[in-house]
Amino acid sequence: MLVLIKVALIPSLLLAAAVYFIGPRMLFAIRRDAYVKQFNDQLIEVSQSMANALKAGMSIQQALFQVSERVPEPASGEFRQTHNELMLGDNLIMALSALRDRVRSRELDVMVNATLVQHAAGGNLARVLAAMANILTERRRMQREIQSMTAEARFSAIVIQIIPIILVIILRDTSFGKGLFETTPGWVLLGLYGVAQIGIFLLIRRIMKIDV
């Protein structure tokens, strides 16, 4: 019994170390992606709200304040901070660049660049923002169509990854399973299998990700 504990101790320590160092980073990346996705989903409303405010004769600073008051989180907090930075003396380029650096969204990059160019050139910013809202709406529609078209393939990819895990669990009480779970080479193989599964998952996710 003591031998088995010693055999399983090293792989357990390695697994705990991996979870300790990799787990928080993965959790942060997942939370960050969810935050950016939620923010991007609000950009249509943001663009339209700013366009309406500018058409009503408001300044861009007042339009940003309108967005912070009318749009829910997370966009509300981000644009409120941008408005506060303008109130504290930052110019528009500095405030919008800081917003872009905080959120790190490609769609926001396009919106900020268009806003800065039109503001500097003195063009009709309200029309540009309204057009941006229409473009984002069409982009959302295309994304939904792509998600629907690739749903079967994504489901198949998940099933392919789950089946080997189920087989390993079923075979755990057999001699093969005991060799995997109760010996050092078995733990090494399980570790390599886990790394391979993560790599396959990331590869499939990258293949299935279609930019619109």
N, C-alpha and C positions, 0 to 999 in steps of 0.2 A: 504493500500500500504506500509506504514511504517513497519507494522508487517511482511509482506512478505520479505522486505529488511533485517530486523533483523534476520528472520528465515534463510535466505540464506547466511547471512554474515559469520556465524561460519563455515559451511561446505566449503565455498569459501576460508576462511583463512586456513583451514586445508588442502585443496587441493593445495593452493599456497605454503604452507610450505612443503608438500610432494614433489611437483615439484622442489622446491628450493634445498632440501637436497638430493633427490633421482635422479633427472634429470641429474645433472652433472656427478654423478657416473656411471649411465647407459650409458651416452654418451661416457664417457671415456672408459668404458669396450667395447663398440661397436667399437670405433676407434682403441683400442688396438688389439682386435681380427682381425679386418680388416688388420691392419699393419702386424701382425704375419702371417696371411694367405698369404698376398702378398709376404712377405719375404720367407715363405716356398715354394711358387711357383717358386722362383728363385734359390732354393738350387740345383736343377738339373744342371742348367747352372753354378752355382758356383763350384760345385764338379768337373764337367767336365773341367772347365777352370783351376782350380788348378791342376788337374791331368795332363793336357796338358803342363802347365808351368813347373811342376816338371819333366816330361819326357824330356822336352827341356833342362834340366840341371840347372834350376833356383833353388834358395833356397826357403824355405817356406815363408820367408819374402817377397821375390820378387813375389812369386805366389799370396800372399795376395794383393800386390800392383796391379798386373795385374787384379785381380778381381775387385778392387775398380775403375779401369779405364774402364773396359769393360762392367761390369754388371750395369744396370740402378738402380735407387733408388727403394726400400729402402736399398737393400743389398749393393749398392755402398757406401753409407755413413757409414754404420756399419763397413764394412771391411776397409774403409779408416781410421776410427778411431782406429781400431785394429792395422793397419799398423803404424799409428802415435805413438801409445803407445809402439810398439816395437822399433821404432826409438828413443824414449825418454828414453829407458833403461829397460822397462819391459821385463821379459822373456816370452816365448811362453805360458806357463801355465797361467800366470797372465793375459795376453792379451786376450786369448781365453775364459778364465773363465769370464772375464768382458763382453765379447761379449755375452756369454751365459746368464749372469745375466740381460743384457739389453733387449734381445729379448724374452727370456723365451719361447723357442720353443722346443718341444720334438724331432723333427727331427734334429734340430741344436745340441741338446745334444748328439745325437748318432754320428753325424759328428765330433763334437769337441772331444768326448771321443776316437773315432777311430783315429783321428789325433794325439792326445797326446800320446796314447799308442804306435802307430807305430813310432812316432818321438823318443820316449824314448827308444824303443827296437831296433831302427835302421832298421826296415823292409822297404818294398817297399810301401811307402806312396802313390805314384802315382797310383799303382794298386788298393789300398784300396779305394781311392777317385773315381776312375773310376767305381769300383764295387758299391760304394755308389750311384753314379749317375744312374746306371742301376736299383738298388733297388728302388730308389725314383721314377723313371719313371714307374716301374711296380706298385708301390703303387698309383700313380696318376691314372693309368688306372683302378685299382680296385675301387678307390673312385668314378670315373665317372660312373662305372657300378652300384655301390650302389646308387648313386644319381638318376640314371635313374630308378632303380627298386623301389625306395621308393617315387618317384615323386607323384604318385596318392595318397598315404597315407598322404603325407605332404599337398597336396592340400585339401584333405578332412578335415584335422585338421584345416586348415585356414578357410574353409567354416563354420565348426561347431562353430568357435569362432565369425565369422562375423554375422551370422544369429541372435543371440540374440541381438546384438547391433542394427541391422536394425529394429528388432521388437520394441525395446525400443524407437527408434526415431519415428517410425510410430505411436506408442501409446502415444506420448508426449501430444497431444492436447485432449486426452480423459480424463475422470475423473481419471482413473488409472494413466495416465501419470502425471497429475497435482498433484496427491498425491505423486508421486516420486520426482518431480522437485520443488515442492513448499512447502514441509514440511520437518521438521528436520528428522523424521524417514525415509522419502523417500531418503533424501541425505545420511543418514547412510547406507541404503540398497544399494544405488548406489555405495558408497565407498567400501562396502564389495564385491559387484559384481566386481568392478574394480580390487580389490586385488585378488579375485578368478580367474579372467581372466588372470592376470599376472602369477599367480601360475600355472594355466593350461598350459599357453604358455611355461613356463620354463620346465614343466614336459614333455610336448610333444617334445620339442626341445631336452631334454636329452634322451628320449626314441629313437628318430630318429637318434641321433648321434651315428654312428657306427665307432669305431676305427679300422683302418686297420693296 
